[in-house]
Amino acid sequence: MLSRTADHLFWMSRYTERAENTARLLDINYQTSLLPQSEGVALVGWQGLISISELMPAYTKKHGEIRPRDVMEFMVKDEGNPSSIVSCLGAARENARAVRGTLTTEVWETLNQTWLEVRRMIAAGEFERDPAQFFEWVKFRSHLSRGVTVGTMLMDEALYFMRLGTFLERADNTARLVDVKFHAVQSDFYGAASEKDQEYDFYHWSAILRSVSGFEIYRKVYRDVIKPERVAELLILRQDMPRSLHASLNEVVSNLAMVSNDPDSETHRRAGKLRAELKFGRIDEILATGLHAYLTQFLDRVNDLGMHISRDFLIPSSA
């Protein structure tokens, strides 16, 4: 396969996954903003959302102070923001158009229709009327895109590059979500909390779990009240949780093996080592050494892995 074709397929899937994850993050903030809470606590949540995407300088330059309405506009409709939902869906569509001949008709029509429909919805003001319904629509279109891809594409390198992009992006976004949202909660994992704090924490952690479709999974796995350390374990180490770091790295490693001719390459080694640390890791050890430090290092390593994949398979850098 031509490296340019692989690059378009890889980024087409990354942008689709990024749009879904942005919708999930905005939805959790929108839902938690409806709960009784102080203005300061609510502000931390919106600041965290911008921080997750490392867009604080760009946002501040354009809007100044953090305001919920401005954050939503910036992360949904702003085509000058490359990580906004509209920008991501547009970029996914453009990458798909560039490799139209490699995709099945169903995959192309799904991505193209998503782009046309999101523009119509934004123009009609449907996002402002019901943000929650809009976010659900974005998530549904992402699910539809993945389902059509797996259901209609030939199981060859094209599909493997698409899935490689999807799960590398998912690992990155889940790590950012866990890092920022755990930082936003000030209560000690193991300390005593008032009844009011416990009630707020329940809704907070429930919202985080729902943002990654993990609430029912948590109940099924742990059959207990929601505890922060178990939320962290579910989203980091459980390989049977579809959006966890472990599950995402399992997919990255397996799809990398399908497109690589050299199982001893440095890219393989880095991906395998990262997956092994998740496979044999323990949440108490991670929390003891510091969750923020662990996730920061994880994000650095995922970014490094992405650069190695680009160097080995995609368009070579101009450097």
C-alpha positions as CSV (number, residue, x, y, z in Angstrom):
1,M,0.0,0.0,0.0
2,L,1.2,3.5,-0.8
3,S,2.3,5.4,2.3
4,R,0.1,8.4,1.3
5,T,-3.0,6.1,1.1
6,A,-2.2,4.6,4.5
7,D,-1.7,8.1,5.9
8,H,-5.2,9.2,4.8
9,L,-6.8,6.1,6.1
10,F,-5.0,6.4,9.5
11,W,-6.0,10.1,10.0
12,M,-9.5,9.6,8.7
13,S,-10.1,7.2,11.5
14,R,-8.3,9.3,14.1
15,Y,-10.4,12.4,13.3
16,T,-13.6,10.4,13.5
17,E,-12.6,9.0,16.8
18,R,-11.5,12.5,18.0
19,A,-14.9,14.0,17.1
20,E,-16.7,11.3,19.2
21,N,-14.4,11.8,22.1
22,T,-14.8,15.5,22.0
23,A,-18.6,15.0,22.0
24,R,-18.3,12.7,25.0
25,L,-16.2,15.2,26.9
26,L,-18.6,18.1,26.2
27,D,-21.5,15.9,27.1
28,I,-20.1,15.0,30.5
29,N,-19.4,18.7,31.2
30,Y,-22.8,19.7,30.0
31,Q,-24.5,17.1,32.2
32,T,-22.5,17.8,35.3
33,S,-23.1,21.6,34.9
34,L,-26.8,20.8,35.5
35,L,-26.0,19.4,39.0
36,P,-26.0,21.7,42.1
37,Q,-22.5,23.0,42.4
38,S,-20.6,26.2,43.0
39,E,-19.6,28.5,40.1
40,G,-15.9,27.8,40.9
41,V,-16.3,24.0,40.7
42,A,-18.2,24.3,37.4
43,L,-15.4,26.6,36.0
44,V,-12.8,24.0,36.8
45,G,-14.7,21.5,34.7
46,W,-14.8,23.8,31.6
47,Q,-11.1,24.7,32.1
48,G,-10.2,21.0,32.3
49,L,-12.0,20.4,29.0
50,I,-9.9,22.9,27.2
51,S,-6.8,21.6,28.9
52,I,-7.5,18.1,27.8
53,S,-7.1,19.1,24.2
54,E,-4.1,21.5,25.0
55,L,-6.1,24.4,23.4
56,M,-6.0,26.9,26.3
57,P,-3.7,29.4,24.4
58,A,-5.9,29.3,21.3
59,Y,-9.1,29.6,23.3
60,T,-7.8,32.5,25.5
61,K,-6.6,34.4,22.4
62,K,-10.1,34.2,20.9
63,H,-12.5,34.3,23.9
64,G,-10.5,35.5,26.9
65,E,-12.3,34.3,30.0
66,I,-13.7,30.7,30.4
67,R,-17.4,30.8,29.8
68,P,-19.4,27.6,29.2
69,R,-21.2,28.9,26.1
70,D,-17.9,30.1,24.6
71,V,-16.2,26.8,25.3
72,M,-19.1,24.9,23.7
73,E,-19.0,27.1,20.6
74,F,-15.2,26.8,20.4
75,M,-15.2,23.0,20.7
76,V,-18.2,22.3,18.5
77,K,-18.6,24.9,15.7
78,D,-15.3,26.8,15.4
79,E,-13.6,25.8,12.2
80,G,-10.5,27.7,13.2
81,N,-10.1,25.1,16.0
82,P,-8.7,21.9,14.4
83,S,-10.0,19.8,17.3
84,S,-13.6,21.1,17.2
85,I,-16.3,18.5,16.2
86,V,-17.0,20.3,12.9
87,S,-13.3,20.5,12.0
88,C,-12.7,16.8,12.9
89,L,-15.7,15.6,10.9
90,G,-14.6,17.8,8.0
91,A,-11.0,16.5,8.1
92,A,-12.3,12.9,8.3
93,R,-14.4,13.5,5.2
94,E,-11.5,15.1,3.3
95,N,-9.1,12.2,4.1
96,A,-11.8,9.8,3.0
97,R,-12.3,11.7,-0.3
98,A,-8.6,11.5,-1.0
99,V,-8.7,7.7,-0.9
100,R,-12.3,7.2,-2.2
101,G,-11.2,4.3,-4.4
102,T,-9.9,2.4,-1.4
103,L,-13.1,2.6,0.6
104,T,-16.4,0.8,0.1
105,T,-19.3,2.9,-1.1
106,E,-21.0,2.4,2.3
107,V,-18.0,3.8,4.2
108,W,-17.6,6.8,2.0
109,E,-21.4,7.6,2.0
110,T,-21.5,7.3,5.8
111,L,-18.6,9.8,6.3
112,N,-19.9,12.2,3.6
113,Q,-23.4,12.1,4.9
114,T,-22.2,12.8,8.4
115,W,-20.3,15.9,7.2
116,L,-23.3,17.2,5.2
117,E,-25.7,16.6,8.1
118,V,-23.5,18.2,10.8
119,R,-23.3,21.4,8.6
120,R,-27.1,21.4,8.2
121,M,-27.7,20.9,12.0
122,I,-25.3,23.7,12.9
123,A,-26.9,26.0,10.4
124,A,-30.3,25.2,11.7
125,G,-29.4,25.9,15.3
126,E,-30.1,22.3,16.4
127,F,-26.9,22.2,18.6
128,E,-28.0,25.3,20.6
129,R,-31.6,23.9,21.0
130,D,-30.5,20.6,22.5
131,P,-26.7,20.1,23.1
132,A,-27.2,16.6,24.6
133,Q,-29.1,15.3,21.6
134,F,-26.4,16.8,19.3
135,F,-23.6,15.0,21.2
136,E,-25.6,11.7,21.1
137,W,-25.9,12.1,17.3
138,V,-22.1,12.6,16.9
139,K,-21.4,9.5,19.0
140,F,-24.0,7.5,17.0
141,R,-22.4,8.6,13.6
142,S,-19.0,7.5,14.9
143,H,-20.4,4.1,16.0
144,L,-22.0,3.8,12.6
145,S,-18.8,4.6,10.8
146,R,-16.8,2.0,12.7
147,G,-19.6,-0.6,12.2
148,V,-19.8,0.0,8.4
149,T,-16.0,-0.1,8.2
150,V,-15.7,-3.5,9.9
151,G,-18.8,-4.8,8.2
152,T,-18.0,-3.9,4.6
153,M,-14.2,-3.4,4.2
154,L,-11.9,-6.2,3.0
155,M,-9.7,-7.4,5.9
156,D,-6.5,-6.1,4.4
157,E,-4.0,-3.4,5.2
158,A,-6.5,-0.6,4.6
159,L,-8.7,-1.8,7.4
160,Y,-5.7,-2.4,9.7
161,F,-4.5,1.2,9.2
162,M,-7.9,2.5,9.9
163,R,-8.2,0.6,13.1
164,L,-4.7,1.5,14.1
165,G,-5.7,5.2,13.9
166,T,-8.9,4.6,15.8
167,F,-7.3,2.9,18.8
168,L,-4.2,5.1,19.1
169,E,-6.6,8.1,19.2
170,R,-8.8,6.4,21.8
171,A,-5.9,5.6,24.1
172,D,-4.8,9.2,23.9
173,N,-8.2,10.6,24.6
174,T,-9.1,8.2,27.5
175,A,-5.8,9.0,29.2
176,R,-6.5,12.7,28.9
177,L,-10.0,12.3,30.3
178,V,-8.9,10.3,33.3
179,D,-6.0,12.7,34.0
180,V,-8.0,15.9,33.9
181,K,-11.2,14.6,35.6
182,F,-9.3,13.0,38.5
183,H,-7.5,16.3,39.0
184,A,-10.8,18.1,39.1
185,V,-12.0,16.2,42.1
186,Q,-10.4,17.5,45.3
187,S,-11.6,14.9,47.7
188,D,-9.0,12.4,48.8
189,F,-9.4,8.9,47.4
190,Y,-9.3,7.3,50.8
191,G,-10.2,10.2,53.1
192,A,-13.5,10.7,55.0
193,A,-16.0,12.9,53.2
194,S,-19.2,14.4,54.2
195,E,-22.5,13.0,53.1
196,K,-23.0,15.9,50.7
197,D,-19.5,15.4,49.2
198,Q,-20.1,11.7,48.8
199,E,-23.4,12.4,47.0
200,Y,-21.6,14.9,44.7
201,D,-18.8,12.4,44.0
202,F,-21.3,9.7,43.1
203,Y,-22.8,11.9,40.4
204,H,-19.3,13.1,39.3
205,W,-17.9,9.6,38.9
206,S,-21.1,8.4,37.3
207,A,-20.9,11.1,34.7
208,I,-17.2,10.2,34.0
209,L,-18.2,6.5,33.5
210,R,-21.2,7.4,31.3
211,S,-18.9,9.6,29.2
212,V,-17.0,6.4,28.2
213,S,-20.1,4.2,28.2
214,G,-18.7,2.5,31.3
215,F,-21.4,3.0,33.9
216,E,-23.2,-0.4,33.3
217,I,-19.8,-2.1,32.8
218,Y,-18.7,-0.8,36.2
219,R,-21.8,-2.1,37.9
220,K,-21.4,-5.5,36.2
221,V,-17.7,-5.8,37.1
222,Y,-17.5,-4.4,40.6
223,R,-21.1,-4.7,41.9
224,D,-20.3,-2.0,44.5
225,V,-20.6,1.7,45.1
226,I,-18.5,3.8,42.7
227,K,-15.0,4.3,44.1
228,P,-12.4,6.5,42.4
229,E,-9.6,3.9,42.5
230,R,-11.9,1.4,40.8
231,V,-12.9,3.9,38.1
232,A,-9.2,4.4,37.4
233,E,-8.6,0.7,37.3
234,L,-11.5,0.2,34.9
235,L,-10.4,2.9,32.5
236,I,-6.7,2.1,32.6
237,L,-6.1,-1.6,33.3
238,R,-9.2,-3.6,32.4
239,Q,-8.7,-5.2,29.0
240,D,-12.4,-6.2,28.8
241,M,-13.4,-2.5,29.0
242,P,-13.7,-1.4,25.3
243,R,-12.4,2.2,25.9
244,S,-9.7,1.4,28.5
245,L,-6.0,2.1,27.8
246,H,-5.3,-1.7,28.0
247,A,-8.0,-2.6,25.5
248,S,-6.8,0.2,23.1
249,L,-3.2,-0.9,23.3
250,N,-4.2,-4.5,22.6
251,E,-5.8,-3.3,19.4
252,V,-2.8,-1.1,18.5
253,V,-0.4,-4.0,18.9
254,S,-2.5,-6.5,17.0
255,N,-3.2,-4.2,14.0
256,L,0.5,-3.1,14.0
257,A,1.5,-6.7,13.6
258,M,-0.8,-7.1,10.6
259,V,0.8,-4.2,8.7
260,S,4.4,-4.7,9.7
261,N,7.0,-7.0,8.0
262,D,9.4,-6.6,10.9
263,P,8.2,-7.9,14.3
264,D,11.5,-6.8,15.9
265,S,11.2,-3.2,14.8
266,E,11.6,-0.4,17.4
267,T,7.9,0.6,16.8
268,H,6.8,-2.9,17.7
269,R,9.0,-3.0,20.8
270,R,7.6,0.3,22.1
271,A,4.0,-0.7,21.5
272,G,4.6,-4.1,23.1
273,K,6.3,-2.7,26.1
274,L,3.6,-0.2,26.8
275,R,0.9,-2.9,26.4
276,A,2.9,-5.2,28.8
277,E,3.0,-2.6,31.5
278,L,-0.7,-2.2,31.3
279,K,-1.2,-6.0,31.3
280,F,0.8,-6.6,34.4
281,G,0.2,-3.2,36.2
282,R,-1.7,-2.8,39.4
283,I,-3.8,0.2,40.2
284,D,-2.5,0.5,43.8
285,E,1.0,0.8,42.5
286,I,0.0,3.4,39.9
287,L,-1.8,5.5,42.6
288,A,1.1,5.2,45.0
289,T,3.5,6.6,42.5
290,G,1.1,9.3,41.3
291,L,-1.7,9.0,38.7
292,H,-1.0,12.3,37.1
293,A,2.7,11.4,36.5
294,Y,1.8,8.0,35.2
295,L,-0.7,9.4,32.7
296,T,1.5,12.2,31.6
297,Q,4.2,9.7,30.8
298,F,1.7,7.4,29.1
299,L,0.6,10.3,26.8
300,D,4.2,11.1,26.0
301,R,4.8,7.5,25.0
302,V,1.6,7.2,22.9
303,N,2.6,10.4,21.1
304,D,6.0,8.9,20.5
305,L,4.5,5.7,19.3
306,G,2.4,7.7,16.8
307,M,5.5,9.4,15.5
308,H,7.2,6.0,15.0
309,I,4.2,4.7,13.2
310,S,4.2,7.8,10.9
311,R,7.9,7.3,10.3
312,D,7.7,3.6,9.5
313,F,4.4,3.5,7.4
314,L,3.0,6.9,6.6
315,I,4.3,10.0,4.8
316,P,7.9,10.7,5.8
317,S,8.5,13.9,7.6
318,S,10.1,16.7,5.7
319,A,12.9,16.9,8.3
